[in-house]
Amino acid sequence: METVEQLVSFQHVHVQLNGGAPWGFTLKGGLEHGEPLIITKDELVNINGSALYGSRQEALILIKGSYRVLKIVVRRYADIHTHMLT
């Protein structure tokens, strides 16, 4: 019998945006949609030092509360490698 094991790796990318809103990205998903918070295929995990727990509304409040500097951390996933085990 064969089974499939998927190994997913990721890295955290720290970004600092300066100058003020608009910040130039669109936030999609969120806990209320049953999805992670996504910015162009990356998962948003932290805003200005505050860890996120999935709510898009929470993220929008933190983003809108940023005046001149917005610091975000995104989780960038590498390609999924699939291995067949026997």
Biopython code that builds the backbone (N, CA, C, O; Angstrom):
import numpy as np
from Bio.PDB.StructureBuilder import StructureBuilder

atoms = [
    (1, "MET", "N", (0.841, -1.177, 0.000)),
    (1, "MET", "CA", (0.000, 0.000, 0.000)),
    (1, "MET", "C", (0.890, 1.246, 0.000)),
    (1, "MET", "O", (1.863, 1.316, 0.751)),
    (2, "GLU", "N", (0.563, 2.204, -0.824)),
    (2, "GLU", "CA", (1.343, 3.426, -0.909)),
    (2, "GLU", "C", (0.638, 4.561, -0.173)),
    (2, "GLU", "O", (-0.586, 4.682, -0.213)),
    (3, "THR", "N", (1.420, 5.371, 0.485)),
    (3, "THR", "CA", (0.872, 6.564, 1.121)),
    (3, "THR", "C", (1.667, 7.771, 0.635)),
    (3, "THR", "O", (2.794, 7.638, 0.160)),
    (4, "VAL", "N", (1.073, 8.924, 0.758)),
    (4, "VAL", "CA", (1.722, 10.148, 0.318)),
    (4, "VAL", "C", (2.060, 10.990, 1.535)),
    (4, "VAL", "O", (1.205, 11.255, 2.380)),
    (5, "GLU", "N", (3.311, 11.404, 1.613)),
    (5, "GLU", "CA", (3.741, 12.290, 2.694)),
    (5, "GLU", "C", (4.119, 13.625, 2.059)),
    (5, "GLU", "O", (4.939, 13.664, 1.142)),
    (6, "GLN", "N", (3.535, 14.705, 2.532)),
    (6, "GLN", "CA", (3.862, 16.019, 1.999)),
    (6, "GLN", "C", (4.702, 16.772, 3.019)),
    (6, "GLN", "O", (4.316, 16.915, 4.179)),
    (7, "LEU", "N", (5.845, 17.245, 2.572)),
    (7, "LEU", "CA", (6.725, 18.029, 3.422)),
    (7, "LEU", "C", (6.619, 19.487, 2.995)),
    (7, "LEU", "O", (6.900, 19.825, 1.845)),
    (8, "VAL", "N", (6.217, 20.341, 3.917)),
    (8, "VAL", "CA", (6.050, 21.753, 3.613)),
    (8, "VAL", "C", (7.070, 22.533, 4.420)),
    (8, "VAL", "O", (7.146, 22.390, 5.641)),
    (9, "SER", "N", (7.846, 23.349, 3.748)),
    (9, "SER", "CA", (8.786, 24.198, 4.463)),
    (9, "SER", "C", (8.423, 25.655, 4.203)),
    (9, "SER", "O", (7.797, 25.985, 3.195)),
    (10, "PHE", "N", (8.828, 26.518, 5.128)),
    (10, "PHE", "CA", (8.527, 27.932, 4.965)),
    (10, "PHE", "C", (9.619, 28.755, 5.620)),
    (10, "PHE", "O", (10.434, 28.236, 6.383)),
    (11, "GLN", "N", (9.626, 30.034, 5.317)),
    (11, "GLN", "CA", (10.515, 30.980, 5.978)),
    (11, "GLN", "C", (9.699, 32.204, 6.366)),
    (11, "GLN", "O", (8.705, 32.530, 5.718)),
    (12, "HIS", "N", (10.125, 32.875, 7.422)),
    (12, "HIS", "CA", (9.481, 34.121, 7.816)),
    (12, "HIS", "C", (10.235, 35.277, 7.180)),
    (12, "HIS", "O", (11.461, 35.344, 7.262)),
    (13, "VAL", "N", (9.508, 36.181, 6.549)),
    (13, "VAL", "CA", (10.088, 37.346, 5.893)),
    (13, "VAL", "C", (9.612, 38.587, 6.644)),
    (13, "VAL", "O", (8.409, 38.804, 6.789)),
    (14, "HIS", "N", (10.557, 39.400, 7.122)),
    (14, "HIS", "CA", (10.242, 40.629, 7.848)),
    (14, "HIS", "C", (10.296, 41.794, 6.865)),
    (14, "HIS", "O", (11.272, 41.951, 6.132)),
    (15, "VAL", "N", (9.235, 42.614, 6.855)),
    (15, "VAL", "CA", (9.133, 43.730, 5.920)),
    (15, "VAL", "C", (8.788, 44.989, 6.696)),
    (15, "VAL", "O", (7.921, 44.968, 7.569)),
    (16, "GLN", "N", (9.468, 46.092, 6.376)),
    (16, "GLN", "CA", (9.119, 47.389, 6.962)),
    (16, "GLN", "C", (8.745, 48.328, 5.829)),
    (16, "GLN", "O", (9.548, 48.580, 4.931)),
    (17, "LEU", "N", (7.518, 48.846, 5.874)),
    (17, "LEU", "CA", (7.042, 49.801, 4.882)),
    (17, "LEU", "C", (7.025, 51.177, 5.527)),
    (17, "LEU", "O", (6.579, 51.324, 6.665)),
    (18, "ASN", "N", (7.504, 52.181, 4.813)),
    (18, "ASN", "CA", (7.571, 53.543, 5.337)),
    (18, "ASN", "C", (6.749, 54.486, 4.469)),
    (18, "ASN", "O", (6.561, 54.241, 3.277)),
    (19, "GLY", "N", (6.261, 55.564, 5.072)),
    (19, "GLY", "CA", (5.605, 56.613, 4.306)),
    (19, "GLY", "C", (4.136, 56.792, 4.591)),
    (19, "GLY", "O", (3.603, 57.881, 4.375)),
    (20, "GLY", "N", (3.466, 55.776, 5.063)),
    (20, "GLY", "CA", (2.044, 55.895, 5.373)),
    (20, "GLY", "C", (1.150, 55.261, 4.330)),
    (20, "GLY", "O", (1.596, 54.873, 3.250)),
    (21, "ALA", "N", (-0.124, 55.164, 4.679)),
    (21, "ALA", "CA", (-1.125, 54.533, 3.822)),
    (21, "ALA", "C", (-1.352, 55.388, 2.574)),
    (21, "ALA", "O", (-1.154, 56.602, 2.624)),
    (22, "PRO", "N", (-1.758, 54.789, 1.466)),
    (22, "PRO", "CA", (-1.990, 53.356, 1.267)),
    (22, "PRO", "C", (-0.673, 52.588, 1.186)),
    (22, "PRO", "O", (0.326, 53.083, 0.664)),
    (23, "TRP", "N", (-0.699, 51.364, 1.718)),
    (23, "TRP", "CA", (0.523, 50.576, 1.848)),
    (23, "TRP", "C", (0.861, 49.786, 0.590)),
    (23, "TRP", "O", (1.994, 49.326, 0.445)),
    (24, "GLY", "N", (-0.095, 49.616, -0.325)),
    (24, "GLY", "CA", (0.220, 48.974, -1.600)),
    (24, "GLY", "C", (0.025, 47.475, -1.661)),
    (24, "GLY", "O", (0.631, 46.815, -2.504)),
    (25, "PHE", "N", (-0.807, 46.915, -0.787)),
    (25, "PHE", "CA", (-1.105, 45.487, -0.867)),
    (25, "PHE", "C", (-2.557, 45.254, -0.489)),
    (25, "PHE", "O", (-3.195, 46.097, 0.141)),
    (26, "THR", "N", (-3.065, 44.098, -0.884)),
    (26, "THR", "CA", (-4.432, 43.695, -0.570)),
    (26, "THR", "C", (-4.385, 42.507, 0.370)),
    (26, "THR", "O", (-3.655, 41.545, 0.130)),
    (27, "LEU", "N", (-5.160, 42.574, 1.437)),
    (27, "LEU", "CA", (-5.238, 41.502, 2.425)),
    (27, "LEU", "C", (-6.461, 40.649, 2.126)),
    (27, "LEU", "O", (-7.575, 41.164, 2.022)),
    (28, "LYS", "N", (-6.251, 39.342, 1.989)),
    (28, "LYS", "CA", (-7.347, 38.414, 1.694)),
    (28, "LYS", "C", (-7.451, 37.358, 2.780)),
    (28, "LYS", "O", (-6.515, 37.156, 3.554)),
    (29, "GLY", "N", (-8.599, 36.682, 2.834)),
    (29, "GLY", "CA", (-8.800, 35.570, 3.760)),
    (29, "GLY", "C", (-9.156, 36.024, 5.153)),
    (29, "GLY", "O", (-9.733, 37.094, 5.347)),
    (30, "GLY", "N", (-8.803, 35.196, 6.129)),
    (30, "GLY", "CA", (-9.091, 35.485, 7.525)),
    (30, "GLY", "C", (-9.922, 34.392, 8.154)),
    (30, "GLY", "O", (-10.574, 33.608, 7.463)),
    (31, "LEU", "N", (-9.892, 34.349, 9.459)),
    (31, "LEU", "CA", (-10.604, 33.339, 10.232)),
    (31, "LEU", "C", (-12.080, 33.275, 9.860)),
    (31, "LEU", "O", (-12.659, 32.193, 9.767)),
    (32, "GLU", "N", (-12.690, 34.453, 9.646)),
    (32, "GLU", "CA", (-14.110, 34.490, 9.321)),
    (32, "GLU", "C", (-14.429, 33.870, 7.960)),
    (32, "GLU", "O", (-15.588, 33.576, 7.668)),
    (33, "HIS", "N", (-13.402, 33.669, 7.128)),
    (33, "HIS", "CA", (-13.571, 33.021, 5.826)),
    (33, "HIS", "C", (-13.018, 31.595, 5.825)),
    (33, "HIS", "O", (-13.042, 30.918, 4.797)),
    (34, "GLY", "N", (-12.521, 31.142, 6.976)),
    (34, "GLY", "CA", (-11.953, 29.805, 7.076)),
    (34, "GLY", "C", (-10.627, 29.665, 6.349)),
    (34, "GLY", "O", (-10.263, 28.569, 5.924)),
    (35, "GLU", "N", (-9.896, 30.778, 6.202)),
    (35, "GLU", "CA", (-8.635, 30.787, 5.471)),
    (35, "GLU", "C", (-7.591, 31.571, 6.255)),
    (35, "GLU", "O", (-7.944, 32.393, 7.100)),
    (36, "PRO", "N", (-6.294, 31.325, 5.982)),
    (36, "PRO", "CA", (-5.262, 32.167, 6.603)),
    (36, "PRO", "C", (-5.292, 33.563, 5.986)),
    (36, "PRO", "O", (-5.842, 33.755, 4.901)),
    (37, "LEU", "N", (-4.701, 34.534, 6.676)),
    (37, "LEU", "CA", (-4.572, 35.888, 6.139)),
    (37, "LEU", "C", (-3.491, 35.871, 5.067)),
    (37, "LEU", "O", (-2.351, 35.499, 5.346)),
    (38, "ILE", "N", (-3.830, 36.267, 3.855)),
    (38, "ILE", "CA", (-2.915, 36.134, 2.726)),
    (38, "ILE", "C", (-2.642, 37.490, 2.073)),
    (38, "ILE", "O", (-3.556, 38.277, 1.823)),
    (39, "ILE", "N", (-1.343, 37.741, 1.803)),
    (39, "ILE", "CA", (-0.904, 38.867, 0.981)),
    (39, "ILE", "C", (-0.102, 38.254, -0.156)),
    (39, "ILE", "O", (1.027, 37.809, 0.053)),
    (40, "THR", "N", (-0.667, 38.226, -1.351)),
    (40, "THR", "CA", (0.004, 37.691, -2.531)),
    (40, "THR", "C", (0.729, 36.374, -2.247)),
    (40, "THR", "O", (1.948, 36.294, -2.400)),
    (41, "LYS", "N", (0.012, 35.377, -1.849)),
    (41, "LYS", "CA", (0.485, 34.009, -1.606)),
    (41, "LYS", "C", (1.282, 33.826, -0.318)),
    (41, "LYS", "O", (1.650, 32.698, 0.010)),
    (42, "ASP", "N", (1.557, 34.893, 0.418)),
    (42, "ASP", "CA", (2.257, 34.787, 1.698)),
    (42, "ASP", "C", (1.242, 34.929, 2.824)),
    (42, "ASP", "O", (0.273, 35.679, 2.703)),
    (43, "GLU", "N", (1.465, 34.211, 3.918)),
    (43, "GLU", "CA", (0.557, 34.280, 5.066)),
    (43, "GLU", "C", (1.037, 35.359, 6.032)),
    (43, "GLU", "O", (2.185, 35.335, 6.474)),
    (44, "LEU", "N", (0.163, 36.301, 6.356)),
    (44, "LEU", "CA", (0.482, 37.377, 7.289)),
    (44, "LEU", "C", (0.386, 36.839, 8.710)),
    (44, "LEU", "O", (-0.663, 36.332, 9.108)),
    (45, "VAL", "N", (1.480, 36.945, 9.489)),
    (45, "VAL", "CA", (1.492, 36.360, 10.830)),
    (45, "VAL", "C", (1.752, 37.373, 11.943)),
    (45, "VAL", "O", (1.546, 37.061, 13.115)),
    (46, "ASN", "N", (2.205, 38.593, 11.592)),
    (46, "ASN", "CA", (2.540, 39.574, 12.621)),
    (46, "ASN", "C", (2.465, 40.979, 12.032)),
    (46, "ASN", "O", (2.920, 41.215, 10.913)),
    (47, "ILE", "N", (1.886, 41.913, 12.794)),
    (47, "ILE", "CA", (1.835, 43.323, 12.395)),
    (47, "ILE", "C", (2.339, 44.158, 13.550)),
    (47, "ILE", "O", (1.798, 44.097, 14.654)),
    (48, "ASN", "N", (3.383, 44.944, 13.293)),
    (48, "ASN", "CA", (3.962, 45.847, 14.301)),
    (48, "ASN", "C", (4.225, 45.153, 15.634)),
    (48, "ASN", "O", (3.994, 45.730, 16.697)),
    (49, "GLY", "N", (4.707, 43.921, 15.574)),
    (49, "GLY", "CA", (5.046, 43.181, 16.784)),
    (49, "GLY", "C", (3.893, 42.425, 17.415)),
    (49, "GLY", "O", (4.082, 41.740, 18.421)),
    (50, "SER", "N", (2.699, 42.534, 16.845)),
    (50, "SER", "CA", (1.530, 41.819, 17.378)),
    (50, "SER", "C", (1.266, 40.565, 16.549)),
    (50, "SER", "O", (1.032, 40.642, 15.343)),
    (51, "ALA", "N", (1.308, 39.406, 17.213)),
    (51, "ALA", "CA", (1.007, 38.148, 16.529)),
    (51, "ALA", "C", (-0.458, 38.135, 16.129)),
    (51, "ALA", "O", (-1.318, 38.622, 16.862)),
    (52, "LEU", "N", (-0.733, 37.576, 14.965)),
    (52, "LEU", "CA", (-2.108, 37.495, 14.474)),
    (52, "LEU", "C", (-2.659, 36.098, 14.692)),
    (52, "LEU", "O", (-1.932, 35.106, 14.634)),
    (53, "TYR", "N", (-3.946, 36.043, 14.942)),
    (53, "TYR", "CA", (-4.596, 34.755, 15.175)),
    (53, "TYR", "C", (-5.695, 34.481, 14.164)),
    (53, "TYR", "O", (-6.602, 33.689, 14.422)),
    (54, "GLY", "N", (-5.612, 35.143, 13.001)),
    (54, "GLY", "CA", (-6.482, 34.761, 11.906)),
    (54, "GLY", "C", (-7.582, 35.711, 11.508)),
    (54, "GLY", "O", (-8.068, 35.609, 10.382)),
    (55, "SER", "N", (-8.011, 36.633, 12.358)),
    (55, "SER", "CA", (-9.127, 37.499, 12.020)),
    (55, "SER", "C", (-8.687, 38.616, 11.079)),
    (55, "SER", "O", (-7.750, 39.356, 11.381)),
    (56, "ARG", "N", (-9.360, 38.735, 9.945)),
    (56, "ARG", "CA", (-9.054, 39.802, 8.991)),
    (56, "ARG", "C", (-9.346, 41.160, 9.615)),
    (56, "ARG", "O", (-8.593, 42.112, 9.410)),
    (57, "GLN", "N", (-10.426, 41.256, 10.368)),
    (57, "GLN", "CA", (-10.792, 42.513, 11.026)),
    (57, "GLN", "C", (-9.689, 42.965, 11.983)),
    (57, "GLN", "O", (-9.336, 44.143, 12.016)),
    (58, "GLU", "N", (-9.149, 42.028, 12.757)),
    (58, "GLU", "CA", (-8.046, 42.335, 13.670)),
    (58, "GLU", "C", (-6.852, 42.887, 12.892)),
    (58, "GLU", "O", (-6.247, 43.881, 13.295)),
    (59, "ALA", "N", (-6.522, 42.243, 11.785)),
    (59, "ALA", "CA", (-5.392, 42.681, 10.969)),
    (59, "ALA", "C", (-5.634, 44.067, 10.386)),
    (59, "ALA", "O", (-4.729, 44.901, 10.382)),
    (60, "LEU", "N", (-6.833, 44.321, 9.897)),
    (60, "LEU", "CA", (-7.144, 45.630, 9.318)),
    (60, "LEU", "C", (-7.053, 46.745, 10.352)),
    (60, "LEU", "O", (-6.587, 47.840, 10.039)),
    (61, "ILE", "N", (-7.487, 46.480, 11.572)),
    (61, "ILE", "CA", (-7.389, 47.478, 12.644)),
    (61, "ILE", "C", (-5.925, 47.810, 12.915)),
    (61, "ILE", "O", (-5.569, 48.979, 13.057)),
    (62, "LEU", "N", (-5.078, 46.787, 12.987)),
    (62, "LEU", "CA", (-3.653, 47.014, 13.232)),
    (62, "LEU", "C", (-2.992, 47.758, 12.070)),
    (62, "LEU", "O", (-2.144, 48.625, 12.286)),
    (63, "ILE", "N", (-3.377, 47.421, 10.848)),
    (63, "ILE", "CA", (-2.815, 48.102, 9.675)),
    (63, "ILE", "C", (-3.246, 49.562, 9.652)),
    (63, "ILE", "O", (-2.424, 50.453, 9.438)),
    (64, "LYS", "N", (-4.531, 49.808, 9.871)),
    (64, "LYS", "CA", (-5.045, 51.182, 9.851)),
    (64, "LYS", "C", (-4.489, 52.018, 10.995)),
    (64, "LYS", "O", (-4.435, 53.244, 10.898)),
    (65, "GLY", "N", (-4.075, 51.365, 12.077)),
    (65, "GLY", "CA", (-3.499, 52.069, 13.215)),
    (65, "GLY", "C", (-2.040, 52.448, 13.021)),
    (65, "GLY", "O", (-1.451, 53.118, 13.869)),
    (66, "SER", "N", (-1.457, 52.022, 11.908)),
    (66, "SER", "CA", (-0.062, 52.356, 11.607)),
    (66, "SER", "C", (-0.028, 53.723, 10.946)),
    (66, "SER", "O", (-0.751, 53.977, 9.983)),
    (67, "TYR", "N", (0.817, 54.599, 11.471)),
    (67, "TYR", "CA", (0.850, 55.957, 10.937)),
    (67, "TYR", "C", (1.880, 56.102, 9.820)),
    (67, "TYR", "O", (1.499, 56.221, 8.656)),
    (68, "ARG", "N", (3.154, 56.096, 10.137)),
    (68, "ARG", "CA", (4.202, 56.313, 9.139)),
    (68, "ARG", "C", (4.992, 55.042, 8.821)),
    (68, "ARG", "O", (5.625, 54.951, 7.769)),
    (69, "VAL", "N", (4.957, 54.068, 9.722)),
    (69, "VAL", "CA", (5.741, 52.844, 9.547)),
    (69, "VAL", "C", (4.844, 51.640, 9.810)),
    (69, "VAL", "O", (4.113, 51.605, 10.800)),
    (70, "LEU", "N", (4.904, 50.667, 8.927)),
    (70, "LEU", "CA", (4.171, 49.413, 9.087)),
    (70, "LEU", "C", (5.184, 48.287, 9.011)),
    (70, "LEU", "O", (5.867, 48.129, 7.999)),
    (71, "LYS", "N", (5.286, 47.500, 10.082)),
    (71, "LYS", "CA", (6.195, 46.352, 10.109)),
    (71, "LYS", "C", (5.347, 45.092, 10.082)),
    (71, "LYS", "O", (4.485, 44.896, 10.939)),
    (72, "ILE", "N", (5.594, 44.244, 9.102)),
    (72, "ILE", "CA", (4.842, 42.997, 8.994)),
    (72, "ILE", "C", (5.809, 41.824, 8.892)),
    (72, "ILE", "O", (6.952, 41.970, 8.457)),
    (73, "VAL", "N", (5.322, 40.663, 9.302)),
    (73, "VAL", "CA", (6.045, 39.411, 9.108)),
    (73, "VAL", "C", (5.107, 38.495, 8.341)),
    (73, "VAL", "O", (3.961, 38.286, 8.739)),
    (74, "VAL", "N", (5.604, 37.953, 7.239)),
    (74, "VAL", "CA", (4.815, 37.013, 6.459)),
    (74, "VAL", "C", (5.497, 35.657, 6.460)),
    (74, "VAL", "O", (6.720, 35.563, 6.560)),
    (75, "ARG", "N", (4.702, 34.622, 6.350)),
    (75, "ARG", "CA", (5.209, 33.254, 6.233)),
    (75, "ARG", "C", (5.156, 32.890, 4.755)),
    (75, "ARG", "O", (4.081, 32.795, 4.163)),
    (76, "ARG", "N", (6.323, 32.692, 4.175)),
    (76, "ARG", "CA", (6.424, 32.349, 2.758)),
    (76, "ARG", "C", (6.710, 30.862, 2.645)),
    (76, "ARG", "O", (7.725, 30.364, 3.132)),
    (77, "TYR", "N", (5.786, 30.163, 1.988)),
    (77, "TYR", "CA", (5.922, 28.720, 1.834)),
    (77, "TYR", "C", (6.750, 28.382, 0.613)),
    (77, "TYR", "O", (6.606, 28.999, -0.443)),
    (78, "ALA", "N", (7.621, 27.394, 0.764)),
    (78, "ALA", "CA", (8.388, 26.857, -0.361)),
    (78, "ALA", "C", (7.489, 25.876, -1.105)),
    (78, "ALA", "O", (6.366, 25.607, -0.679)),
    (79, "ASP", "N", (7.981, 25.354, -2.199)),
    (79, "ASP", "CA", (7.216, 24.358, -2.944)),
    (79, "ASP", "C", (6.945, 23.148, -2.067)),
    (79, "ASP", "O", (7.758, 22.791, -1.215)),
    (80, "ILE", "N", (5.807, 22.528, -2.280)),
    (80, "ILE", "CA", (5.459, 21.310, -1.549)),
    (80, "ILE", "C", (6.122, 20.131, -2.257)),
    (80, "ILE", "O", (5.953, 19.937, -3.461)),
    (81, "HIS", "N", (6.871, 19.357, -1.498)),
    (81, "HIS", "CA", (7.536, 18.177, -2.040)),
    (81, "HIS", "C", (6.723, 16.949, -1.652)),
    (81, "HIS", "O", (6.421, 16.741, -0.477)),
    (82, "THR", "N", (6.382, 16.160, -2.619)),
    (82, "THR", "CA", (5.591, 14.959, -2.363)),
    (82, "THR", "C", (6.474, 13.726, -2.540)),
    (82, "THR", "O", (7.151, 13.570, -3.556)),
    (83, "HIS", "N", (6.453, 12.870, -1.548)),
    (83, "HIS", "CA", (7.245, 11.644, -1.585)),
    (83, "HIS", "C", (6.302, 10.451, -1.460)),
    (83, "HIS", "O", (5.419, 10.437, -0.602)),
    (84, "MET", "N", (6.492, 9.469, -2.304)),
    (84, "MET", "CA", (5.708, 8.245, -2.218)),
    (84, "MET", "C", (6.439, 7.260, -1.312)),
    (84, "MET", "O", (7.611, 6.956, -1.530)),
    (85, "LEU", "N", (5.753, 6.775, -0.320)),
    (85, "LEU", "CA", (6.324, 5.799, 0.606)),
    (85, "LEU", "C", (5.686, 4.448, 0.356)),
    (85, "LEU", "O", (4.486, 4.354, 0.096)),
    (86, "THR", "N", (6.484, 3.416, 0.436)),
    (86, "THR", "CA", (5.930, 2.070, 0.257)),
    (86, "THR", "C", (6.132, 1.261, 1.503)),
    (86, "THR", "O", (5.734, 0.098, 1.555)),
]
sb = StructureBuilder()
sb.init_structure("model")
sb.init_model(0)
sb.init_chain("A")
sb.init_seg("    ")
for serial, (resi, resn, name, xyz) in enumerate(atoms, 1):
    if name == "N":
        sb.init_residue(resn, " ", resi, " ")
    sb.init_atom(name, np.array(xyz, "f"), 0.0, 1.0, " ", f" {name:<3s}", serial, name[0])
structure = sb.get_structure()
